[in-house]
């Protein structure tokens, strides 16, 4: 019975540490250059991204085709963000292309 209680306590603590406020966070803010395709859905960007765990804020600037996002790298990757934007009708410009254009 003692082992069961200890096991239960360990499971609860693990759940709190992984899913709660004690989990390791690495929040970063980046800008991604995007090119809209004919299938682009700018009105869906905010609501679509709100469904993903780890995204704190997101804003798409239609004037300069930049996607500004603050996200937790421990929960969502840059590749994930790229795939999401692609599914919303945007082509993500690789960082190397952005630097060479400067």
C-alpha positions, 0 to 999 in steps of 0.5 A: 500500500505504501508503494501505491501511495508513493507511485501515485504521488510521483505521478501527480508531481510528474503531471504538474511538472510536465503540464503545469507551470513548473515545466521548462519553458523557452519562450522566444519571439521571432518574425517570419517572412511569408509570401501569400499564395492565392489560397492564403487565409489571413483571417484564419491565422489568429484563430488557427494558431490559438488552437496550438499549445505553446503559442503565446501570441501571433500577428500577421502583418499584411503590409509587409508580409511578416508573421510575428510570433511569441512561442514556447520552443519546448512545446512547438517547433519552428518547423511546426509553425512553418507547416501551420503557415503553409496549411493556411496558404503562405510560403515561408521564406527561408532565413537565408533568403531573407538575409541575402536580400538585405 
